Amino acid sequence: SYFLVVFMAFSLSQSKLLLWIELIRKSLKMLKLPNELSIVQVDVLHQDLLSELNNSRDICLDISDVMSADTASVQLLCALQKHLLTINQKIAWVGSSDALTNAIEQLGLSEYLASESTN
C-alpha cells in the first residue's frame, strides 16, 4: 500500500496530494455522492452518512459527480453539518459541483454549507 500512495502522489496535483495526505493522517473515509441528489436517494444517503458518523467523527464528501440536487438532499447535508458543528467538525468537500452549489445558493445556505472544495 505504501507504493500505491507513492504512485498516487506522482499523479495528483499538489492540492489533491495534500488532501490525500490529510485524509490518510486522519483516517477519513471519503463518501462519493451520487450524480443525482434527490428525495428518492435521501434515505440511502442518510444511512450512508450515519454509517460514516459511526466510523469516524469527520465526514469527507466527494461531490464531483453531483449533477442535480434538490431541497431534501440539501436539508440532509444541513442536518449533517449541524451535527458536525456540535462536535467541532465540519464537512470536508472534495471536488466541485455547480448543481449542488446552485441548490445551496438558491436556498440561502451558502455560508452554512460552505462548500469550498479541497481539491
N, C-alpha and C positions, 0 to 999 in steps of 0.2 A: 504494500500500500504506500510505502514511502516513495517508491519510484513513480507511482501514479501521480502523487501530489507534485513531485518534481516535474514530471512531464506536463501536467496541467499548468504549472507555473510558467512554462515557456509559451504556452498557447493562449494565455489570458492577458488582458490589458492590466496595467498597474493597479487601477482601482478595483477591478474584479479580483485580482490576486489578493489585494488587501482584505476584501470581503471574505474570500475563502479562508484566509488565514484566521480572520476573526471568527468565522463560523467553526473552524476546527478548534480554535482555542476555547470557545465557549461550548463546544459540543452541541451546537444547534443543528436541528434538522430543518431543512428547507421544505416548505409545503408549496407545491406548484398549483396555482389556482387554475381552474378550467377556463376554456375560452369564452364560455357563457356563464355569467354570474346572474342567476335569476332565482325567483322564488321556488322554482322546481328543484333547484340544486341546493337550496339553503339548508335543508335538513342534513344532507350528506356532508356539506361543508361544515356545519355546526359540529357534527360528530367528529370529523377530522380535526377541527380546532380543539375540541375537548380532549381528544387523544394527545395532541401536541402539548396542551397545558399540563396533562398528567405526566408527560415525559420530561418536560423542562419548563422553566419559567419564561424563557424567551421564545418568541414566535418570529420566524423568518418566512415571509410570503413572497414567492416569485409570481409577479403579476404580468410577466412579459407576453403571455398568451391570451390575456383577457381582451376580448373583442366587444363585449357588451356587459353592462352591469345595471341592475335595477335597484329600486329603493330598498327592497328586502335584503339584498346582499350587502348594500352599504350599511344598513341598520345592524346587521350581524357583525360587520367589521367595527362599527362604533361600539357595540357591546364588548367585543374583544379588547379594543383599545381602552375602554373604561376599566375593565378588569385589570389589564396590564398596568395601567397608571396607578392602581391601588397598591401594586407591589413594586413600584418604581421601575417599571419596564415600559417598553413601547414596541410597536410593530416595527420590525426591520423589513423594509421593502427592497426587493430585488427586481430589476428590470423596470420597464415603464409601460403604461397602458393609457392611451388617450381616452379610451372609453371609460375606464374607471375614474380617471382624473376628472373627466367631464361630469360624470354622475355625482361625484363628491362635490364638485364646484356648484352644480345646479341645486344641490340640497343645502348649500351654505356651510359645508363641513370641512372646507379646505384646511383651516387651522387645526381642527380637532383630529382629522385624519391626514396629517401632513404626510404625503407620500413621496417625499424626495427619495429618489432611488439611490441605492448604494452601489450601483453597478459601474 
